[in-house]
Amino acid sequence: MKIAVISVTEKGRRLSRRVESLLSRQHMVNRYCFIRHTDEDAADFSDIYGITSNIFTAYHALIFICACGIAVRSIAPHIRSKDRDPAVVVLDDCGRFAIPVLSGHLGGANRLAEILAEKTGMLAIITTATDVGGQFSPDSFAKANQLLITDLKVAKKIAAAVLSGEKIGLYSDYSCRNLPPDIVEDTMCRTGVCISADPSKAPFPVTLNLIPRNIVIGIGCKRGTSCDAIERHVADSLRTAGIDSRRICALSTITIKADEPGLLAYCEKHSLKLHIYTAEELMEVSGNFIASEFVKKQTGADNICERSAVRCSGGKLILRKTSGNGVTAAAAELPVTPDFERKIQ
């Protein structure tokens, strides 16, 4: 996750360094400090509204170290929707409170505040109703389990039903763990959650469809292949196979493609991690793959896309090698086990 930490005072600057050290092991953290209270490791700014405008869409999360009012006024012109906005958390510059103010569930602001509290001793101030009541939150559950919410309006209806004490039904194509009291495996409920790769299923009168984001794309390409060419081929291949491209969670390839500009640009555009494997690691993968002696001679592995997809996912191949416009692609499916106690990382 890409996180920006924005501070305006000297105390805030010192706290921003502490926050960076705590989060940088798992996330990419950049610091932005007011010009009068900065240091050589931070970018400086003179206008908090300007810097917020510049970086709002570039990060998954913004951590403001300042008064809540300043943060709220800074982000207000840029707020779009809960499924697109970054997480926003506000810390006071004495480091006593961590307050999520935007995208608490889908963006992960609530969990980020809790993580900061766990690591620093701050008090996380959580105000979302389901969290306060310790009840099921469809947004948090989906985020923690890499599930796509197909309809935010229905998600709101489910949350409202939970808060009114209504039991929520569950239909799942996958084995689920740790069902909370709010959830029952009963399709006779009025409202319910359906976890399936098929978004057309509607086992309840009010159905919230959650689609697993568990597709790994194994990919190979000629040197210099553009991001657009890669995107077109992957999209066309998945569409032909009837696979929703929103389910892609990662890409995988061989080490000699680790610095391929088009591939890196595609991953950056879609916020996907690129997993890299050596030829030896790919050849260790067992399975029935479409082998190419030419590819093996050039790279050391007889198939890059299929082998890397299976290696990365640990699951089964669901789309065999497709080729076109200098790109080869295959898809494998990560195993899915939704856990209602799983937390956002």
C-alpha positions in Angstrom: 0.0 0.0 0.0 1.2 3.5 -0.8 0.9 5.8 2.1 1.5 9.6 2.4 2.1 11.2 5.8 1.4 14.9 5.9 2.5 17.1 8.9 2.4 20.8 9.6 4.3 21.3 13.0 7.6 20.3 14.4 6.0 17.8 16.7 4.1 16.5 13.7 7.3 16.1 11.7 8.9 14.0 14.5 5.7 11.9 14.7 5.7 11.4 10.9 9.2 9.9 11.1 8.0 7.5 13.7 5.0 6.6 11.7 7.2 6.0 8.6 9.5 3.7 10.6 6.6 1.7 11.9 4.8 1.2 8.5 7.6 1.1 6.0 8.4 -2.5 6.4 5.1 -3.5 4.9 4.1 -0.4 2.9 5.7 2.3 0.7 5.6 5.5 2.9 6.4 9.0 1.7 6.5 12.0 4.1 5.3 15.6 3.3 6.2 18.3 5.8 5.3 22.0 6.0 8.3 23.9 4.7 9.2 25.5 8.1 9.3 22.1 9.8 10.8 19.6 7.4 14.0 17.5 7.0 16.1 16.0 4.3 14.0 12.8 4.1 10.7 14.5 3.5 9.2 16.5 0.6 8.2 20.0 1.8 5.2 22.1 1.0 3.9 25.6 1.7 0.2 25.0 1.0 -1.6 22.0 2.5 -4.5 22.4 0.2 -2.2 22.3 -2.8 -0.2 19.3 -1.7 -3.4 17.4 -0.9 -4.8 18.2 -4.3 -1.5 16.9 -5.9 -1.3 13.6 -4.1 -4.9 12.7 -3.2 -5.3 10.1 -6.1 -1.7 8.9 -6.0 -1.9 7.1 -2.7 -4.0 4.4 -1.1 -3.9 6.2 2.2 -3.2 9.7 3.6 -2.2 10.2 7.2 -2.6 13.8 8.3 -0.9 14.9 11.5 -2.9 18.1 12.3 -6.3 19.2 13.4 -9.2 17.3 12.0 -10.7 20.5 10.5 -7.6 21.2 8.5 -7.6 17.6 7.1 -11.3 17.6 6.3 -11.1 21.0 4.5 -8.1 19.7 2.5 -9.7 16.6 1.2 -13.3 17.9 0.8 -12.9 19.1 -2.8 -11.5 15.7 -3.9 -13.9 13.2 -2.4 -15.6 11.1 -5.0 -17.0 7.8 -3.7 -16.3 5.2 -1.0 -15.0 2.7 -3.5 -12.5 5.1 -5.1 -11.4 7.4 -2.3 -8.2 6.7 -0.4 -8.2 6.0 3.3 -7.7 9.1 5.4 -6.6 9.0 9.0 -5.9 12.1 11.2 -3.4 12.0 14.1 -3.0 14.8 16.6 0.6 16.0 16.7 1.1 14.7 20.3 0.4 11.2 19.1 -2.6 10.5 21.3 -5.4 9.8 18.8 -5.8 8.1 15.5 -9.1 9.1 13.8 -10.3 7.6 10.5 -12.3 10.3 8.6 -12.7 8.8 5.1 -13.0 5.3 3.6 -13.1 3.6 7.0 -14.1 0.2 5.5 -13.3 -0.2 1.8 -10.3 2.1 2.0 -9.1 0.5 5.2 -8.9 3.7 7.3 -10.4 2.0 10.3 -7.9 -0.8 10.2 -5.0 1.6 9.6 -6.0 3.6 12.6 -6.1 0.4 14.7 -2.7 -0.7 13.4 -1.2 2.7 14.4 -2.8 2.4 17.8 -1.4 -1.1 18.3 2.1 0.0 17.3 2.2 3.3 19.2 -0.3 3.1 22.1 -2.5 5.8 20.5 -6.3 5.5 20.9 -8.1 4.7 17.7 -11.3 6.6 17.5 -13.7 4.5 15.4 -17.1 5.9 14.7 -18.7 3.6 12.0 -21.8 2.0 13.4 -21.1 -1.7 12.7 -17.6 -1.4 14.2 -18.8 0.4 17.3 -21.4 -2.3 17.8 -19.1 -5.2 17.0 -21.3 -6.3 14.2 -20.8 -7.6 10.7 -19.6 -5.0 8.2 -19.9 -6.1 4.5 -17.4 -3.5 3.5 -14.7 -4.6 6.0 -15.4 -8.3 5.3 -15.0 -7.8 1.6 -11.8 -5.7 1.9 -10.2 -8.1 4.3 -10.9 -11.2 2.1 -10.1 -9.7 -1.3 -13.8 -9.8 -2.4 -15.2 -7.3 -4.9 -18.5 -5.6 -3.9 -20.6 -5.4 -7.1 -23.2 -3.0 -5.8 -22.5 -0.4 -3.0 -26.2 0.4 -2.6 -26.9 -3.2 -1.8 -24.0 -3.2 0.6 -25.6 -0.3 2.5 -28.9 -2.2 2.7 -27.1 -5.2 4.2 -25.4 -3.0 6.7 -28.7 -1.3 7.6 -30.3 -4.8 8.0 -27.5 -5.8 10.4 -28.0 -2.7 12.5 -31.7 -3.3 12.7 -31.1 -6.8 14.1 -32.0 -8.7 11.0 -30.2 -12.0 10.3 -28.2 -12.0 7.1 -28.1 -15.1 4.9 -25.0 -16.6 3.4 -24.6 -18.5 0.1 -21.0 -19.3 -0.8 -19.3 -21.4 -3.5 -16.3 -21.5 -1.0 -16.0 -22.9 2.5 -16.2 -20.0 5.0 -14.8 -19.7 8.5 -15.8 -18.1 11.7 -19.3 -17.0 10.9 -20.5 -14.2 13.2 -23.9 -14.3 15.0 -25.3 -11.9 12.3 -24.7 -14.4 9.5 -26.6 -17.7 8.9 -26.3 -20.2 6.2 -29.9 -20.0 5.2 -31.2 -18.9 1.8 -34.7 -18.2 3.3 -33.4 -14.8 4.6 -34.7 -11.6 3.0 -31.2 -10.2 2.7 -28.0 -12.1 2.1 -24.4 -12.3 0.9 -23.5 -14.4 -2.1 -19.8 -15.2 -2.5 -19.2 -16.5 -6.0 -17.3 -15.9 -9.2 -20.7 -15.7 -10.9 -22.2 -12.2 -10.1 -25.6 -13.2 -11.7 -26.5 -15.5 -8.8 -29.3 -14.1 -6.6 -30.2 -16.6 -3.8 -31.9 -13.8 -1.7 -34.5 -11.1 -2.5 -31.8 -8.6 -1.6 -28.5 -10.2 -2.6 -25.0 -8.7 -2.1 -22.7 -10.4 -4.7 -19.1 -10.6 -3.6 -16.6 -11.7 -6.3 -13.3 -13.2 -5.2 -10.3 -11.1 -6.4 -8.1 -14.2 -6.8 -6.9 -14.4 -10.4 -3.1 -14.4 -11.0 -2.1 -13.5 -14.6 1.1 -15.2 -15.7 2.6 -13.1 -18.5 5.4 -13.0 -21.1 6.1 -10.4 -23.7 8.5 -9.3 -26.4 11.0 -6.6 -25.4 9.5 -3.2 -25.7 5.8 -4.3 -25.7 3.6 -1.4 -24.6 1.3 -1.2 -21.6 -1.6 -0.8 -24.0 -0.8 -3.9 -25.9 -0.5 -5.9 -22.7 -3.8 -4.5 -21.4 -5.6 -5.3 -24.6 -4.4 -8.9 -24.8 -5.1 -9.6 -21.1 -8.6 -8.1 -21.4 -9.4 -9.9 -24.6 -8.2 -13.2 -23.3 -10.2 -13.0 -20.1 -13.3 -11.8 -21.8 -13.2 -14.7 -24.3 -12.8 -17.1 -21.3 -15.7 -15.5 -19.4 -13.4 -14.2 -16.6 -14.1 -10.9 -15.0 -10.9 -8.8 -15.3 -11.7 -7.1 -11.9 -10.8 -10.4 -10.3 -7.1 -10.0 -11.2 -5.0 -9.7 -8.0 -1.4 -10.1 -9.2 0.8 -10.7 -12.2 3.8 -13.1 -12.5 6.6 -13.5 -14.9 10.3 -14.5 -15.3 13.3 -12.5 -14.0 14.4 -11.3 -17.4 11.1 -9.4 -17.7 11.4 -7.8 -14.3 12.3 -4.4 -15.7 10.0 -4.5 -18.8 8.6 -0.9 -18.9 5.2 -1.9 -20.4 4.7 -4.6 -17.8 5.6 -2.3 -14.9 3.3 0.4 -16.3 0.4 -2.1 -16.5 1.0 -3.1 -12.8 1.3 0.5 -11.7 -1.9 1.5 -13.6 -4.0 -1.3 -11.9 -2.2 -1.3 -8.5 -1.0 -4.9 -9.0 2.0 -6.6 -7.6 4.4 -8.2 -10.0 5.9 -11.5 -8.8 9.2 -12.5 -10.4 10.6 -16.1 -10.7 13.8 -17.5 -12.0 13.8 -20.0 -14.9 14.8 -22.7 -12.4 11.9 -21.9 -10.1 9.4 -22.0 -13.0 10.7 -25.3 -14.3 10.2 -26.8 -10.8 6.4 -26.3 -11.1 4.6 -29.5 -11.8 1.8 -29.7 -14.3 0.8 -30.1 -18.0 2.0 -27.0 -19.7 2.2 -25.9 -23.3 6.0 -26.2 -23.8 8.1 -24.2 -26.3 11.7 -25.3 -27.1 12.3 -21.8 -28.6 11.2 -20.1 -25.4 13.2 -22.5 -23.3 16.4 -21.8 -25.4 15.8 -18.0 -25.0 14.8 -17.9 -21.3 15.6 -21.2 -19.7 11.9 -22.0 -19.1 9.7 -23.8 -21.6 6.6 -21.8 -20.7 6.6 -18.5 -18.8 3.0 -17.5 -18.5 1.4 -20.8 -17.4 4.2 -21.8 -15.1 4.5 -18.5 -13.4 0.7 -18.2 -12.9 0.6 -21.6 -11.2 3.7 -20.9 -9.2 2.4 -17.6 -7.9 -1.1 -18.7 -7.1 -0.5 -22.1 -5.7 -3.8 -23.0 -7.4 -5.1 -24.4 -10.6 -4.7 -23.1 -14.2 -8.1 -21.8 -15.5 -6.9 -20.2 -18.7 -4.2 -21.8 -20.8 -1.6 -19.8 -22.7 -3.0 -17.3 -25.2 -0.8 -15.3 -27.6 -1.1 -12.1 -29.6 0.6 -8.8 -30.3 3.8 -9.9 -28.7 2.1 -11.0 -25.5 1.5 -14.4 -23.9 -0.9 -14.7 -21.0 -2.4 -17.4 -18.8 -4.5 -17.3 -15.6 -4.5 -19.3 -12.5 -6.9 -19.2 -9.5 -5.8 -18.7 -5.9 -7.6 -20.9 -3.4 -10.4 -18.9 -1.6 -11.4 -19.4 2.0 -13.4 -16.4 3.3 -12.9 -15.8 7.0 -15.2 -13.5 8.8 -12.6 -12.8 11.5 -9.9 -11.9 9.0 -8.7 -8.3 9.3 -7.5 -5.8 6.7 -3.7 -6.0 6.5 
